[in-house]
Amino acid sequence: MSVKEQLLDVAEVMVREGGYNHFSFRDLADKVGIKSASVHYHFKTKPDLGTELVERYTRRFLEALDQTATSALPAQTVVQQAFQASLQSSGMMCLCGLLAAEGDGLPPEVRQATRAFFERTQQWLAERIVQQSGIRPEQAAQQALRQMAMLEGAMLLAKIHGDVGLFEQITGGSAE
């Protein structure tokens, strides 16, 4: 694994545990075992790091959805499973959900990348809803938006209550 990938992995955990402003390049360098100047070699500024982190998360999330979408499951279930798996495997919030809550305190480029995660995920879901159900694209977009809001809200409540099972209660049962 490259140093850059290590930095992104550690930064993702740090953001998901404490938020965007929870760490400095020095903290990140200490965790990875490199000098702070080496972090700057890979990421000129913290917003550069944050933007790349969100773009990587978005890319991985959508790739995971694409891999699961080949099943006969409804698209809503595929997205629900992705959120649920993230919460259950790490006990942590969706990176972009956490960043969205911090929206006003984010640099503009990180905020825009976070917004793009939601737009692209909503678009992915809406397109598949249209394919699977044949409803109009406008209706599918609204349905996808509601689904995203419910899933992010369920994650927030499960996290604050320290009860991963609450996600399942809110979302209406197991996504399996």
C-alpha positions, -999 to +999 in steps of 0.1 A: +000+000+000+014+034-010+020+061+016-007+082-001-033+053+004-022+049+040-027+086+046-062+085+030-071+054+051-060+070+083-076+103+075-109+086+067-109+069+101-100+102+118-128+121+100-153+094+107-144+093+144-142+130+151-150+151+120-130+171+094-115+195+119-106+167+144-070+163+131-040+181+116-014+170+091+009+165+121-016+141+137-020+123+104+018+120+099+022+107+135-004+080+129+013+069+096+048+072+110+061+098+086+072+135+088+045+162+085+063+175+054+057+141+037+019+146+041+023+179+022+041+160-005+010+141-012-016+167-004-007+204-007-035+215+016-060+199+040-089+207+016-070+188-011-068+158+012-105+162+021-116+164-015-096+134-025-109+115+005-145+122-004-140+114-041-123+081-032-152+072-008-178+081-035-160+060-061-158+030-038-193+034-026-207+035-061-185+006-073-199-015-044-234-006-054-226-016-090-212-049-079-243-057-058-268-044-084-263-074-105-285-093-081-323-095-083-326-072-053-345-039-056-322-010-059-335+005-026-324-027-008-290-026-024-284+009-011-298+001+023-274-029+025-245-007+016-253+017+044-260-010+069-228-029+061-208+002+067-224+008+100-222-028+111-186-034+100-170-003+115-196+011+138-190+044+121-211+069+102-211+072+064-181+096+057-202+119+036-231+119+061-208+130+088-192+157+066-227+169+055-235+175+091-204+197+093-212+214+060-210+250+071-175+244+086-160+227+056-139+243+029-159+249-002-142+222-023-148+195+004-184+206+008-189+204-030-173+169-032-196+158-003-226+172-021-215+153-052-216+120-032-253+125-024-261+137-059-244+107-076-258+082-051-293+096-056-289+095-093-276+059-092-306+049-072-332+069-092-319+054-125-323+018-111-357+026-097-369+037-131-354+005-147-370-018-121-404-002-117-409+019-148-420+050-128-413+085-142-377+098-136-390+127-115-409+103-091-379+080-090-356+110-081-379+120-052-381+084-040-343+081-041-340+114-021-364+101+006-345+068+008-312+086+012-325+109+039-340+079+058-308+059+056-286+088+067-310+097+095-311+060+106-273+060+108-272+092+128-297+079+153-281+044+156-247+061+162-259+086+188-278+059+207-249+035+204-272+008+190-265-005+155-297-025+157-316+008+157-307+012+120-326-020+113-356-009+133-358+025+115-353+011+081-380-016+085-359-047+091-329-065+078-316-054+044-306-090+036 
